[in-house]
Amino acid sequence: MKVLILGSGVIGVTSAWYLAKSGHDVTVVDRQATVANETSFANAGQISPGYSAPWAAPGIPIKAMKWLMQELAPLKINFKDLDTETMLWMTKMVANCNNADYQINKARMMRVAEYSRDCLRDIRREINIQYDHRTQGTLQVFRTDSQVQSAKKDIKVLTECGVDHTVLSADDCLGYEPALKHTINKIVGGLHLPNDETGDCHQFVTELAKDCERMGVKFMMDTNIQKLNKQGGEIVSVSTDKGELTADSYLMALGSYSTHMLANIDIKVPVYPIKGYSLTLPIEDYSAAPESTVMDETYKVAITRLGDRIRVGGTAEISSYNLALLEKRRKNIEFSIADLFPHAADLSKAEFWTGLRPMTPDGTPILGKTKIDNLFLNTGHGTLGWTMSLGSAKFVSDVMNDKQPEIDDSGLSIDRYAK
């Protein structure tokens, strides 16, 4: 069939790859000049199934109130950007901040993320794709004893889901990240997830798009998508500034921008943009740089090694679709690398970036069928788009091909919001 994919980020391009492999005539449409030029451009670089957990967790509302009073905090709210849509989304997220929903949502997310990592390994075996990847795991570091105690709930879920992990003392952490020797006095313990990986998402998508083109996928770049046109029970075309586009099936992979596009055809998805920031720095002293990914639990900042660079990503800012690069937000992520790896890089050479993470209230992406026969969804991955991309794409491709997905599909579709 002829498939039109809306969006050329990591979700859209991985979907294109699987659908093209299935023999379909695939076209990808995006407003940007090149693929992976928005949320996929400079994310934290983690492929972290073991760290897949919803932000809606027990105790988060109280923590959030405390964070708002701190200068260096993982969460910021731009109150002048609060509107009805934002308040409704926040209300739904708070409703998920209980132990029962947290356990359900985390298990769903890990199901997709673990599958996705396996799909990524399969792709590496199939095609020669380079993206500064490493397979040395994630080290979550705790600065306080209370963080160690709080992590026990997550460790219980990891055990129940069969995810390899090791609980570490502060000294044990040095076995995985020797460069922490300069600052080990700031750490009381850690959690190592050996099966997590790292890699440059933008580089991966750029290279995969080339392979897609070799399979016949067409990329319509610099094309503004204006609206979906519905007639009866199906989509008949997509209006763009380059004219009307038609296909047999349509896949929505526009991240945070899926929400308003779908609302115009009476499909409501609770996908909201959570703004994140990153720094990319050239390594100055390799012996003082991290080997893989270090997750600073206190500030919710990920510090990731990407070849001869370090990517530092973090901060959740609730500010609607505001893409302003705010220097005061830079301090939070800047502090974390300067504090843990003070000799690794020159902060004055850092490239500062921001992007919008498409977040659902429960953390789980929205995958598969809709009430419109020829419209499918692959959106709402939050901070884990890179982590869940291949698995989500393979899952949705199987659904579009009327094949039974290789993982349990319960709780992954838009139907879970039909309550």
ABEGO torsion letter per residue (X at the ends): XBBBBBEABAAAAAAAAAAAAAGBBBBBBBABABBGABAAABBAGBBBAAABBBABBBGAAAAAAAAAABABBABBBBAAABBAAAAAAAAAAAAABBAAAAAAAAAAAAAAAAAAAAAAAAAAAABBBBAGBBAAEBBBBBABAAAAAAAAAAAAAAAAAGBBBBBBBAAAAAAABAAAAAAAAABAEBBBBAABBBEBAAAAAAAAAAAAAAAGBBBBBGBBBABBBBBEABBABBBBAAEBBBBABBBBAAEAAAAAAAAAAGBBBBBBBBBBBBBBBBBABAAABBABBBBBAAAGBBBBBBEABBBBBEEBBBAEABABBBAAAAAAAAAAAAAABAAABBAAABBBBBBBBBBBAAGBBBBEBBABAABBBBBGAEAAAAAAAAAAAAAAAAAAAGBBBABBABGABAAAAAX
